[in-house]
Amino acid sequence: MIISVLRRAKIGRSFSTRILRKPQEYAAICESEEPTIVTYAASWAGPCSVLLPKLEDISERSGLPLVIIDVDKHVQLATEQNIRELPTTILVRGNQTLTRFAGLKSDKKLDKVFKSFIR
């Protein structure tokens, strides 16, 4: 499970990080006017365990909430969102995708993607 990845990477200790428990929560996350980082991940995907700590750091520095979706638990949601590569990260606000990328990114590239939000 993704929780084991989070524990190994010491993720989820921030109040702004949460794991999606019910697929019904996804609509509320996307509809929110607060920009939210949503990342699709799996415990068996090595790149996910590398990216998650970086995203949590960005979440803490920017104040953006981070929602982690375990693709093994939420297969239908991942299919509906056309997730083809892990990790896939989407910045959403008001039912709009502000940015989307798949795979690992360097710290420099992540800062560039989220620069307008980082304090």
N, CA, C and O atoms as CSV, one atom per row, in Angstrom:
chain,resi,resn,atom,element,x,y,z
A,1,MET,N,N,0.822,-1.190,0.000
A,1,MET,CA,C,0.000,0.000,0.000
A,1,MET,C,C,0.862,1.248,0.000
A,1,MET,O,O,2.034,1.224,0.376
A,2,ILE,N,N,0.262,2.314,-0.423
A,2,ILE,CA,C,0.962,3.593,-0.494
A,2,ILE,C,C,1.373,4.070,0.891
A,2,ILE,O,O,2.340,4.820,1.025
A,3,ILE,N,N,0.659,3.648,1.912
A,3,ILE,CA,C,0.992,4.072,3.277
A,3,ILE,C,C,2.387,3.605,3.659
A,3,ILE,O,O,3.108,4.326,4.348
A,4,SER,N,N,2.779,2.417,3.226
A,4,SER,CA,C,4.127,1.935,3.546
A,4,SER,C,C,5.190,2.798,2.883
A,4,SER,O,O,6.242,3.050,3.472
A,5,VAL,N,N,4.924,3.253,1.664
A,5,VAL,CA,C,5.853,4.167,0.986
A,5,VAL,C,C,5.949,5.469,1.769
A,5,VAL,O,O,7.037,6.010,1.967
A,6,LEU,N,N,4.815,5.957,2.203
A,6,LEU,CA,C,4.794,7.208,2.951
A,6,LEU,C,C,5.572,7.081,4.250
A,6,LEU,O,O,6.315,7.991,4.617
A,7,ARG,N,N,5.414,5.985,4.937
A,7,ARG,CA,C,6.146,5.790,6.193
A,7,ARG,C,C,7.646,5.726,5.954
A,7,ARG,O,O,8.428,6.337,6.682
A,8,ARG,N,N,8.041,4.981,4.927
A,8,ARG,CA,C,9.479,4.882,4.623
A,8,ARG,C,C,10.054,6.236,4.267
A,8,ARG,O,O,11.180,6.562,4.641
A,9,ALA,N,N,9.273,7.027,3.538
A,9,ALA,CA,C,9.751,8.336,3.097
A,9,ALA,C,C,9.439,9.429,4.118
A,9,ALA,O,O,9.759,10.598,3.905
A,10,LYS,N,N,8.804,9.034,5.241
A,10,LYS,CA,C,8.423,9.994,6.294
A,10,LYS,C,C,7.504,11.076,5.735
A,10,LYS,O,O,7.665,12.262,6.023
A,11,ILE,N,N,6.542,10.642,4.932
A,11,ILE,CA,C,5.556,11.537,4.327
A,11,ILE,C,C,4.279,11.477,5.141
A,11,ILE,O,O,4.011,10.505,5.847
A,12,GLY,N,N,3.510,12.526,5.027
A,12,GLY,CA,C,2.207,12.534,5.663
A,12,GLY,C,C,2.220,13.107,7.055
A,12,GLY,O,O,1.216,13.033,7.763
A,13,ARG,N,N,3.335,13.679,7.464
A,13,ARG,CA,C,3.408,14.285,8.787
A,13,ARG,C,C,2.925,15.724,8.780
A,13,ARG,O,O,2.731,16.336,9.831
A,14,SER,N,N,2.738,16.243,7.607
A,14,SER,CA,C,2.260,17.610,7.454
A,14,SER,C,C,0.731,17.593,7.440
A,14,SER,O,O,0.116,16.653,6.937
A,15,PHE,N,N,0.133,18.638,7.994
A,15,PHE,CA,C,-1.325,18.733,7.974
A,15,PHE,C,C,-1.847,18.970,6.568
A,15,PHE,O,O,-3.031,18.751,6.310
A,16,SER,N,N,-1.000,19.409,5.660
A,16,SER,CA,C,-1.461,19.701,4.299
A,16,SER,C,C,-1.401,18.474,3.392
A,16,SER,O,O,-1.792,18.560,2.228
A,17,THR,N,N,-0.922,17.337,3.895
A,17,THR,CA,C,-0.826,16.122,3.097
A,17,THR,C,C,-1.882,15.121,3.557
A,17,THR,O,O,-2.028,14.844,4.748
A,18,ARG,N,N,-2.606,14.593,2.588
A,18,ARG,CA,C,-3.566,13.553,2.941
A,18,ARG,C,C,-3.664,12.520,1.833
A,18,ARG,O,O,-3.354,12.798,0.675
A,19,ILE,N,N,-4.097,11.336,2.204
A,19,ILE,CA,C,-4.294,10.245,1.259
A,19,ILE,C,C,-5.785,10.157,0.970
A,19,ILE,O,O,-6.600,10.152,1.892
A,20,LEU,N,N,-6.142,10.089,-0.303
A,20,LEU,CA,C,-7.542,9.959,-0.678
A,20,LEU,C,C,-8.060,8.613,-0.179
A,20,LEU,O,O,-7.515,7.562,-0.517
A,21,ARG,N,N,-9.107,8.657,0.621
A,21,ARG,CA,C,-9.686,7.424,1.168
A,21,ARG,C,C,-10.889,6.955,0.350
A,21,ARG,O,O,-11.054,5.760,0.107
A,22,LYS,N,N,-11.730,7.908,-0.074
A,22,LYS,CA,C,-12.944,7.566,-0.813
A,22,LYS,C,C,-12.936,8.309,-2.148
A,22,LYS,O,O,-12.635,9.502,-2.189
A,23,PRO,N,N,-13.261,7.621,-3.229
A,23,PRO,CA,C,-13.241,8.280,-4.533
A,23,PRO,C,C,-14.200,9.469,-4.610
A,23,PRO,O,O,-13.988,10.380,-5.410
A,24,GLN,N,N,-15.244,9.470,-3.793
A,24,GLN,CA,C,-16.203,10.571,-3.803
A,24,GLN,C,C,-15.554,11.881,-3.364
A,24,GLN,O,O,-16.045,12.955,-3.712
A,25,GLU,N,N,-14.470,11.813,-2.614
A,25,GLU,CA,C,-13.774,13.015,-2.147
A,25,GLU,C,C,-13.105,13.764,-3.305
A,25,GLU,O,O,-12.846,14.964,-3.209
A,26,TYR,N,N,-12.833,13.058,-4.382
A,26,TYR,CA,C,-12.071,13.642,-5.486
A,26,TYR,C,C,-12.788,14.837,-6.108
A,26,TYR,O,O,-12.157,15.845,-6.426
A,27,ALA,N,N,-14.091,14.727,-6.281
A,27,ALA,CA,C,-14.852,15.824,-6.890
A,27,ALA,C,C,-14.739,17.092,-6.059
A,27,ALA,O,O,-14.571,18.181,-6.609
A,28,ALA,N,N,-14.831,16.963,-4.744
A,28,ALA,CA,C,-14.724,18.139,-3.868
A,28,ALA,C,C,-13.334,18.757,-3.949
A,28,ALA,O,O,-13.191,19.978,-3.901
A,29,ILE,N,N,-12.319,17.925,-4.070
A,29,ILE,CA,C,-10.946,18.423,-4.188
A,29,ILE,C,C,-10.808,19.247,-5.469
A,29,ILE,O,O,-10.251,20.345,-5.461
A,30,CYS,N,N,-11.320,18.702,-6.556
A,30,CYS,CA,C,-11.204,19.385,-7.850
A,30,CYS,C,C,-12.050,20.651,-7.909
A,30,CYS,O,O,-11.653,21.626,-8.547
A,31,GLU,N,N,-13.195,20.649,-7.264
A,31,GLU,CA,C,-14.085,21.810,-7.295
A,31,GLU,C,C,-13.602,22.955,-6.421
A,31,GLU,O,O,-14.027,24.096,-6.605
A,32,SER,N,N,-12.730,22.669,-5.484
A,32,SER,CA,C,-12.258,23.689,-4.551
A,32,SER,C,C,-11.588,24.839,-5.299
A,32,SER,O,O,-10.912,24.631,-6.306
A,33,GLU,N,N,-11.785,26.037,-4.797
A,33,GLU,CA,C,-11.129,27.207,-5.380
A,33,GLU,C,C,-9.691,27.342,-4.876
A,33,GLU,O,O,-8.938,28.197,-5.342
A,34,GLU,N,N,-9.325,26.495,-3.925
A,34,GLU,CA,C,-7.954,26.474,-3.435
A,34,GLU,C,C,-7.149,25.529,-4.328
A,34,GLU,O,O,-7.515,24.362,-4.466
A,35,PRO,N,N,-6.066,26.006,-4.933
A,35,PRO,CA,C,-5.247,25.100,-5.739
A,35,PRO,C,C,-4.748,23.933,-4.878
A,35,PRO,O,O,-4.346,24.117,-3.730
A,36,THR,N,N,-4.785,22.742,-5.456
A,36,THR,CA,C,-4.399,21.532,-4.737
A,36,THR,C,C,-3.506,20.682,-5.623
A,36,THR,O,O,-3.783,20.494,-6.808
A,37,ILE,N,N,-2.434,20.171,-5.035
A,37,ILE,CA,C,-1.551,19.232,-5.741
A,37,ILE,C,C,-2.135,17.834,-5.548
A,37,ILE,O,O,-2.313,17.383,-4.417
A,38,VAL,N,N,-2.429,17.156,-6.645
A,38,VAL,CA,C,-2.941,15.791,-6.605
A,38,VAL,C,C,-1.919,14.915,-7.310
A,38,VAL,O,O,-1.543,15.178,-8.453
A,39,THR,N,N,-1.475,13.877,-6.624
A,39,THR,CA,C,-0.510,12.986,-7.273
A,39,THR,C,C,-1.001,11.550,-7.203
A,39,THR,O,O,-1.446,11.078,-6.157
A,40,TYR,N,N,-0.911,10.872,-8.327
A,40,TYR,CA,C,-1.276,9.461,-8.432
A,40,TYR,C,C,0.004,8.658,-8.261
A,40,TYR,O,O,0.994,8.895,-8.953
A,41,ALA,N,N,-0.022,7.709,-7.335
A,41,ALA,CA,C,1.188,6.975,-7.001
A,41,ALA,C,C,0.858,5.525,-6.656
A,41,ALA,O,O,-0.306,5.162,-6.485
A,42,ALA,N,N,1.900,4.708,-6.557
A,42,ALA,CA,C,1.761,3.309,-6.146
A,42,ALA,C,C,2.978,2.920,-5.323
A,42,ALA,O,O,4.083,3.410,-5.554
A,43,SER,N,N,2.762,2.041,-4.367
A,43,SER,CA,C,3.853,1.638,-3.479
A,43,SER,C,C,4.948,0.877,-4.221
A,43,SER,O,O,6.105,0.900,-3.801
A,44,TRP,N,N,4.598,0.199,-5.321
A,44,TRP,CA,C,5.567,-0.608,-6.055
A,44,TRP,C,C,6.368,0.202,-7.073
A,44,TRP,O,O,7.297,-0.326,-7.684
A,45,ALA,N,N,6.024,1.468,-7.262
A,45,ALA,CA,C,6.702,2.311,-8.253
A,45,ALA,C,C,7.784,3.144,-7.572
A,45,ALA,O,O,7.483,4.090,-6.844
A,46,GLY,N,N,9.026,2.791,-7.809
A,46,GLY,CA,C,10.156,3.488,-7.204
A,46,GLY,C,C,10.136,5.003,-7.392
A,46,GLY,O,O,10.397,5.731,-6.435
A,47,PRO,N,N,9.835,5.502,-8.590
A,47,PRO,CA,C,9.802,6.951,-8.777
A,47,PRO,C,C,8.812,7.657,-7.853
A,47,PRO,O,O,9.017,8.817,-7.493
A,48,CYS,N,N,7.750,6.968,-7.472
A,48,CYS,CA,C,6.769,7.581,-6.560
A,48,CYS,C,C,7.390,7.856,-5.200
A,48,CYS,O,O,7.166,8.913,-4.612
A,49,SER,N,N,8.172,6.900,-4.700
A,49,SER,CA,C,8.780,7.093,-3.382
A,49,SER,C,C,9.845,8.187,-3.413
A,49,SER,O,O,10.181,8.747,-2.369
A,50,VAL,N,N,10.378,8.496,-4.590
A,50,VAL,CA,C,11.343,9.586,-4.725
A,50,VAL,C,C,10.614,10.932,-4.837
A,50,VAL,O,O,11.041,11.923,-4.246
A,51,LEU,N,N,9.530,10.960,-5.587
A,51,LEU,CA,C,8.824,12.221,-5.827
A,51,LEU,C,C,7.997,12.686,-4.627
A,51,LEU,O,O,7.912,13.888,-4.372
A,52,LEU,N,N,7.389,11.758,-3.887
A,52,LEU,CA,C,6.483,12.159,-2.807
A,52,LEU,C,C,7.121,13.080,-1.767
A,52,LEU,O,O,6.490,14.064,-1.380
A,53,PRO,N,N,8.349,12.808,-1.294
A,53,PRO,CA,C,8.948,13.749,-0.339
A,53,PRO,C,C,9.173,15.135,-0.946
A,53,PRO,O,O,9.053,16.146,-0.254
A,54,LYS,N,N,9.496,15.177,-2.228
A,54,LYS,CA,C,9.700,16.465,-2.899
A,54,LYS,C,C,8.395,17.248,-2.972
A,54,LYS,O,O,8.373,18.459,-2.748
A,55,LEU,N,N,7.309,16.547,-3.287
A,55,LEU,CA,C,6.008,17.212,-3.350
A,55,LEU,C,C,5.554,17.680,-1.975
A,55,LEU,O,O,4.953,18.746,-1.845
A,56,GLU,N,N,5.837,16.892,-0.963
A,56,GLU,CA,C,5.455,17.330,0.383
A,56,GLU,C,C,6.233,18.580,0.781
A,56,GLU,O,O,5.683,19.474,1.424
A,57,ASP,N,N,7.496,18.649,0.406
A,57,ASP,CA,C,8.291,19.843,0.681
A,57,ASP,C,C,7.681,21.063,-0.026
A,57,ASP,O,O,7.561,22.136,0.566
A,58,ILE,N,N,7.302,20.886,-1.278
A,58,ILE,CA,C,6.672,21.987,-2.022
A,58,ILE,C,C,5.348,22.366,-1.368
A,58,ILE,O,O,5.016,23.547,-1.267
A,59,SER,N,N,4.602,21.375,-0.932
A,59,SER,CA,C,3.333,21.633,-0.259
A,59,SER,C,C,3.537,22.478,0.992
A,59,SER,O,O,2.788,23.421,1.246
A,60,GLU,N,N,4.551,22.134,1.764
A,60,GLU,CA,C,4.837,22.879,2.991
A,60,GLU,C,C,5.315,24.297,2.688
A,60,GLU,O,O,4.922,25.244,3.370
A,61,ARG,N,N,6.160,24.445,1.672
A,61,ARG,CA,C,6.686,25.772,1.343
A,61,ARG,C,C,5.644,26.669,0.681
A,61,ARG,O,O,5.693,27.891,0.820
A,62,SER,N,N,4.714,26.069,-0.029
A,62,SER,CA,C,3.733,26.853,-0.778
A,62,SER,C,C,2.402,27.004,-0.056
A,62,SER,O,O,1.631,27.918,-0.347
A,63,GLY,N,N,2.140,26.118,0.871
A,63,GLY,CA,C,0.841,26.116,1.531
A,63,GLY,C,C,-0.232,25.401,0.722
A,63,GLY,O,O,-1.397,25.383,1.118
A,64,LEU,N,N,0.150,24.811,-0.412
A,64,LEU,CA,C,-0.808,24.065,-1.234
A,64,LEU,C,C,-1.069,22.701,-0.610
A,64,LEU,O,O,-0.118,22.009,-0.245
A,65,PRO,N,N,-2.316,22.299,-0.478
A,65,PRO,CA,C,-2.595,20.950,0.009
A,65,PRO,C,C,-2.068,19.912,-0.987
A,65,PRO,O,O,-2.049,20.148,-2.195
A,66,LEU,N,N,-1.644,18.771,-0.466
A,66,LEU,CA,C,-1.177,17.658,-1.285
A,66,LEU,C,C,-2.088,16.468,-1.017
A,66,LEU,O,O,-2.252,16.047,0.129
A,67,VAL,N,N,-2.681,15.929,-2.078
A,67,VAL,CA,C,-3.541,14.757,-1.975
A,67,VAL,C,C,-2.879,13.639,-2.768
A,67,VAL,O,O,-2.552,13.803,-3.943
A,68,ILE,N,N,-2.688,12.496,-2.105
A,68,ILE,CA,C,-2.048,11.344,-2.740
A,68,ILE,C,C,-3.120,10.301,-3.032
A,68,ILE,O,O,-3.886,9.917,-2.148
A,69,ILE,N,N,-3.164,9.854,-4.268
A,69,ILE,CA,C,-4.141,8.851,-4.681
A,69,ILE,C,C,-3.406,7.564,-5.026
A,69,ILE,O,O,-2.581,7.532,-5.939
A,70,ASP,N,N,-3.711,6.517,-4.295
A,70,ASP,CA,C,-3.120,5.197,-4.516
A,70,ASP,C,C,-3.846,4.554,-5.691
A,70,ASP,O,O,-5.025,4.215,-5.587
A,71,VAL,N,N,-3.149,4.387,-6.797
A,71,VAL,CA,C,-3.795,3.848,-8.003
A,71,VAL,C,C,-4.243,2.410,-7.826
A,71,VAL,O,O,-5.154,1.962,-8.522
A,72,ASP,N,N,-3.628,1.680,-6.914
A,72,ASP,CA,C,-4.048,0.297,-6.677
A,72,ASP,C,C,-5.391,0.249,-5.952
A,72,ASP,O,O,-6.151,-0.703,-6.131
A,73,LYS,N,N,-5.689,1.242,-5.151
A,73,LYS,CA,C,-6.970,1.308,-4.443
A,73,LYS,C,C,-8.040,2.016,-5.267
A,73,LYS,O,O,-9.230,1.752,-5.098
A,74,HIS,N,N,-7.626,2.903,-6.144
A,74,HIS,CA,C,-8.572,3.731,-6.903
A,74,HIS,C,C,-8.346,3.570,-8.402
A,74,HIS,O,O,-8.073,4.537,-9.111
A,75,VAL,N,N,-8.464,2.347,-8.861
A,75,VAL,CA,C,-8.221,2.010,-10.265
A,75,VAL,C,C,-9.178,2.764,-11.186
A,75,VAL,O,O,-8.758,3.307,-12.208
A,76,GLN,N,N,-10.446,2.798,-10.833
A,76,GLN,CA,C,-11.431,3.456,-11.698
A,76,GLN,C,C,-11.140,4.957,-11.819
A,76,GLN,O,O,-11.230,5.524,-12.907
A,77,LEU,N,N,-10.798,5.582,-10.720
A,77,LEU,CA,C,-10.480,7.011,-10.748
A,77,LEU,C,C,-9.251,7.270,-11.616
A,77,LEU,O,O,-9.232,8.209,-12.412
A,78,ALA,N,N,-8.227,6.434,-11.459
A,78,ALA,CA,C,-7.018,6.584,-12.274
A,78,ALA,C,C,-7.334,6.400,-13.759
A,78,ALA,O,O,-6.778,7.096,-14.609
A,79,THR,N,N,-8.220,5.468,-14.061
A,79,THR,CA,C,-8.624,5.242,-15.451
A,79,THR,C,C,-9.394,6.445,-15.991
A,79,THR,O,O,-9.147,6.900,-17.108
A,80,GLU,N,N,-10.335,6.960,-15.182
A,80,GLU,CA,C,-11.120,8.123,-15.597
A,80,GLU,C,C,-10.237,9.346,-15.852
A,80,GLU,O,O,-10.533,10.164,-16.723
A,81,GLN,N,N,-9.154,9.461,-15.087
A,81,GLN,CA,C,-8.253,10.604,-15.226
A,81,GLN,C,C,-7.133,10.341,-16.234
A,81,GLN,O,O,-6.218,11.153,-16.378
A,82,ASN,N,N,-7.209,9.203,-16.929
A,82,ASN,CA,C,-6.248,8.861,-17.978
A,82,ASN,C,C,-4.807,8.817,-17.456
A,82,ASN,O,O,-3.885,9.334,-18.088
A,83,ILE,N,N,-4.639,8.197,-16.305
A,83,ILE,CA,C,-3.302,8.055,-15.719
A,83,ILE,C,C,-2.616,6.885,-16.407
A,83,ILE,O,O,-3.059,5.741,-16.298
A,84,ARG,N,N,-1.540,7.176,-17.111
A,84,ARG,CA,C,-0.813,6.157,-17.873
A,84,ARG,C,C,0.610,5.940,-17.359
A,84,ARG,O,O,1.261,4.955,-17.708
A,85,GLU,N,N,1.083,6.863,-16.533
A,85,GLU,CA,C,2.465,6.796,-16.048
A,85,GLU,C,C,2.467,7.228,-14.584
A,85,GLU,O,O,1.714,8.114,-14.179
A,86,LEU,N,N,3.325,6.585,-13.805
A,86,LEU,CA,C,3.430,6.915,-12.380
A,86,LEU,C,C,4.804,7.459,-12.070
A,86,LEU,O,O,5.801,7.004,-12.630
A,87,PRO,N,N,4.859,8.410,-11.199
A,87,PRO,CA,C,3.748,9.180,-10.662
A,87,PRO,C,C,3.235,10.185,-11.686
A,87,PRO,O,O,3.979,10.644,-12.553
A,88,THR,N,N,1.950,10.519,-11.569
A,88,THR,CA,C,1.372,11.613,-12.342
A,88,THR,C,C,0.883,12.651,-11.346
A,88,THR,O,O,0.177,12.325,-10.391
A,89,THR,N,N,1.258,13.890,-11.571
A,89,THR,CA,C,0.925,14.979,-10.653
A,89,THR,C,C,0.115,16.031,-11.400
A,89,THR,O,O,0.449,16.424,-12.517
A,90,ILE,N,N,-0.958,16.475,-10.754
A,90,ILE,CA,C,-1.858,17.459,-11.352
A,90,ILE,C,C,-2.102,18.569,-10.331
A,90,ILE,O,O,-2.362,18.292,-9.160
A,91,LEU,N,N,-2.020,19.794,-10.762
A,91,LEU,CA,C,-2.395,20.932,-9.924
A,91,LEU,C,C,-3.781,21.357,-10.388
A,91,LEU,O,O,-3.959,21.782,-11.529
A,92,VAL,N,N,-4.780,21.238,-9.481
A,92,VAL,CA,C,-6.166,21.529,-9.837
A,92,VAL,C,C,-6.716,22.683,-9.011
A,92,VAL,O,O,-6.299,22.923,-7.877
A,93,ARG,N,N,-7.668,23.392,-9.617
A,93,ARG,CA,C,-8.408,24.447,-8.910
A,93,ARG,C,C,-9.693,24.703,-9.687
A,93,ARG,O,O,-9.672,24.892,-10.903
A,94,GLY,N,N,-10.805,24.707,-8.969
A,94,GLY,CA,C,-12.083,25.028,-9.603
A,94,GLY,C,C,-12.398,24.185,-10.816
A,94,GLY,O,O,-12.843,24.711,-11.837
A,95,ASN,N,N,-12.177,22.888,-10.723
A,95,ASN,CA,C,-12.418,21.939,-11.820
A,95,ASN,C,C,-11.558,22.184,-13.053
A,95,ASN,O,O,-11.903,21.737,-14.147
A,96,GLN,N,N,-10.452,22.883,-12.889
A,96,GLN,CA,C,-9.532,23.103,-14.007
A,96,GLN,C,C,-8.164,22.543,-13.652
A,96,GLN,O,O,-7.715,22.630,-12.509
A,97,THR,N,N,-7.518,21.973,-14.644
A,97,THR,CA,C,-6.148,21.518,-14.481
A,97,THR,C,C,-5.239,22.702,-14.776
A,97,THR,O,O,-5.225,23.222,-15.892
A,98,LEU,N,N,-4.480,23.122,-13.772
A,98,LEU,CA,C,-3.547,24.239,-13.963
A,98,LEU,C,C,-2.246,23.762,-14.574
A,98,LEU,O,O,-1.643,24.453,-15.394
A,99,THR,N,N,-1.815,22.575,-14.171
A,99,THR,CA,C,-0.627,21.950,-14.757
A,99,THR,C,C,-0.710,20.454,-14.496
A,99,THR,O,O,-1.362,20.006,-13.554
A,100,ARG,N,N,-0.040,19.696,-15.345
A,100,ARG,CA,C,-0.019,18.233,-15.215
A,100,ARG,C,C,1.313,17.734,-15.751
A,100,ARG,O,O,1.777,18.169,-16.805
A,101,PHE,N,N,1.923,16.811,-15.007
A,101,PHE,CA,C,3.147,16.181,-15.506
A,101,PHE,C,C,3.241,14.766,-14.969
A,101,PHE,O,O,2.657,14.430,-13.939
A,102,ALA,N,N,3.988,13.947,-15.688
A,102,ALA,CA,C,4.179,12.555,-15.297
A,102,ALA,C,C,5.670,12.291,-15.107
A,102,ALA,O,O,6.513,12.901,-15.764
A,103,GLY,N,N,5.971,11.384,-14.207
A,103,GLY,CA,C,7.345,10.996,-13.957
A,103,GLY,C,C,8.034,11.898,-12.957
A,103,GLY,O,O,7.428,12.791,-12.365
A,104,LEU,N,N,9.316,11.639,-12.786
A,104,LEU,CA,C,10.127,12.417,-11.851
A,104,LEU,C,C,10.556,13.736,-12.474
A,104,LEU,O,O,10.747,13.840,-13.686
A,105,LYS,N,N,10.699,14.718,-11.636
A,105,LYS,CA,C,11.243,16.011,-12.046
A,105,LYS,C,C,12.316,16.391,-11.040
A,105,LYS,O,O,12.234,16.027,-9.867
A,106,SER,N,N,13.306,17.111,-11.493
A,106,SER,CA,C,14.352,17.583,-10.585
A,106,SER,C,C,13.753,18.638,-9.650
A,106,SER,O,O,12.689,19.192,-9.928
A,107,ASP,N,N,14.438,18.904,-8.554
A,107,ASP,CA,C,13.975,19.935,-7.623
A,107,ASP,C,C,13.826,21.270,-8.335
A,107,ASP,O,O,12.878,22.016,-8.091
A,108,LYS,N,N,14.765,21.558,-9.207
A,108,LYS,CA,C,14.745,22.825,-9.944
A,108,LYS,C,C,13.502,22.930,-10.829
A,108,LYS,O,O,12.848,23.972,-10.870
A,109,LYS,N,N,13.180,21.840,-11.539
A,109,LYS,CA,C,12.006,21.856,-12.408
A,109,LYS,C,C,10.714,21.916,-11.592
A,109,LYS,O,O,9.758,22.580,-11.993
A,110,LEU,N,N,10.683,21.228,-10.453
A,110,LEU,CA,C,9.499,21.290,-9.597
A,110,LEU,C,C,9.288,22.706,-9.075
A,110,LEU,O,O,8.165,23.211,-9.062
A,111,ASP,N,N,10.371,23.339,-8.646
A,111,ASP,CA,C,10.259,24.725,-8.176
A,111,ASP,C,C,9.738,25.628,-9.287
A,111,ASP,O,O,8.955,26.543,-9.032
A,112,LYS,N,N,10.169,25.373,-10.513
A,112,LYS,CA,C,9.711,26.184,-11.646
A,112,LYS,C,C,8.215,25.980,-11.884
A,112,LYS,O,O,7.488,26.941,-12.136
A,113,VAL,N,N,7.753,24.722,-11.803
A,113,VAL,CA,C,6.341,24.422,-12.014
A,113,VAL,C,C,5.472,25.125,-10.966
A,113,VAL,O,O,4.409,25.658,-11.282
A,114,PHE,N,N,5.939,25.119,-9.721
A,114,PHE,CA,C,5.131,25.643,-8.626
A,114,PHE,C,C,5.609,27.012,-8.132
A,114,PHE,O,O,5.207,27.456,-7.057
A,115,LYS,N,N,6.468,27.684,-8.914
A,115,LYS,CA,C,7.124,28.922,-8.457
A,115,LYS,C,C,6.154,29.997,-8.013
A,115,LYS,O,O,6.441,30.709,-7.051
A,116,SER,N,N,5.039,30.140,-8.662
A,116,SER,CA,C,4.121,31.222,-8.291
A,116,SER,C,C,3.424,30.946,-6.961
A,116,SER,O,O,2.775,31.836,-6.409
A,117,PHE,N,N,3.548,29.728,-6.440
A,117,PHE,CA,C,2.903,29.380,-5.179
A,117,PHE,C,C,3.877,29.313,-4.016
A,117,PHE,O,O,3.463,29.425,-2.863
A,118,ILE,N,N,5.184,29.129,-4.299
A,118,ILE,CA,C,6.174,28.947,-3.237
A,118,ILE,C,C,6.476,30.290,-2.574
A,118,ILE,O,O,6.722,31.295,-3.241
A,119,ARG,N,N,6.450,30.274,-1.260
A,119,ARG,CA,C,6.697,31.489,-0.488
A,119,ARG,C,C,8.174,31.751,-0.363
A,119,ARG,O,O,8.576,32.736,0.257
